[in-house]
């Protein structure tokens, strides 16, 4: 159960970081650095696993270049901004929705 909650938080954090980027696209290394800066430490393998899960759900696209690049899909952006909910991703709090709507 605790592991499921952790995964939901990591997925939410990954999508939020992508939503704040101007082109909704970042390398997995940058996403990891952003999560670490906010106190959500994850291994690269964990991030790869969650990125793959998000891609399977249709919320992101992964490009496996020399580095892994993740970009939000339209559906993923709706979820990241709190306009839609998705099983397996932590819901936004009301204060987070207000902040996201200002972007």
C-alpha positions in Angstrom: 0.0 0.0 0.0 2.7 2.5 0.9 4.6 1.6 -2.3 1.4 2.4 -4.3 1.1 5.8 -2.6 4.8 6.5 -3.3 4.3 5.7 -7.0 1.2 7.9 -7.2 3.2 10.8 -5.7 6.1 10.3 -8.1 3.8 10.1 -11.1 2.1 13.3 -10.0 5.4 15.1 -9.4 6.8 14.0 -12.8 3.7 15.3 -14.6 3.7 18.6 -12.7 7.4 19.2 -13.5 6.6 18.6 -17.2 3.6 20.9 -17.0 5.7 23.8 -15.7 8.2 23.4 -18.6 7.6 25.8 -21.6 7.4 22.9 -24.1 6.2 20.2 -21.7 9.3 18.2 -22.5 12.3 17.3 -20.3 15.0 14.7 -20.0 14.5 12.1 -17.4 17.7 13.4 -15.7 16.2 16.9 -15.4 12.9 15.5 -14.0 14.9 13.5 -11.4 16.9 16.6 -10.4 13.6 18.6 -10.1 12.1 15.9 -7.9 15.2 15.7 -5.8 15.2 19.5 -5.3 11.6 19.2 -3.9 12.6 16.3 -1.5 11.2 13.4 -3.6 14.2 11.2 -4.0 13.9 8.5 -6.6 16.3 6.3 -8.4 16.8 6.5 -12.1 15.2 3.0 -12.4 12.1 4.1 -10.5 11.8 7.2 -12.8 12.2 4.9 -15.9 9.5 2.5 -14.6 7.0 5.3 -13.8 7.7 7.0 -17.2 7.0 3.7 -18.9 3.8 3.3 -16.9 2.7 6.9 -17.8 3.5 6.2 -21.5 1.4 3.0 -21.4 -1.5 5.0 -20.1 -1.1 7.6 -22.9 -0.2 10.5 -20.6 3.4 11.0 -21.8 5.6 10.0 -24.8 9.2 8.8 -24.3 11.9 9.3 -26.7 14.9 7.0 -26.2 17.7 9.1 -27.6 21.1 9.1 -26.1 19.2 10.4 -23.1 15.5 9.6 -22.3 13.2 12.6 -23.1 9.7 12.7 -21.7 6.9 14.9 -23.1 3.3 15.3 -21.9 0.5 14.4 -24.2 -2.7 16.5 -24.4 -4.4 14.0 -22.0 -1.4 14.1 -19.7 -1.5 17.9 -19.6 -5.2 17.8 -18.6 -4.3 15.5 -15.7 -1.2 17.5 -14.7 -3.3 20.7 -14.5 -6.1 19.0 -12.5 -8.7 19.2 -15.2 -9.0 15.4 -15.3 -8.3 12.6 -12.8 -6.6 9.4 -13.5 -6.3 6.2 -11.5 -2.7 5.7 -10.3 -1.8 9.4 -10.1 -2.3 11.4 -6.9 -5.1 13.9 -7.2 -4.2 17.6 -6.9 -5.2 19.5 -3.8 -7.5 22.5 -4.3 -4.6 24.9 -3.6 -2.5 23.1 -6.3 -5.3 23.3 -8.8 -5.5 27.1 -8.2 -1.8 27.4 -8.7 -1.8 25.3 -11.9 -4.7 27.2 -13.4 -2.6 30.4 -13.2 -0.1 28.9 -15.6 
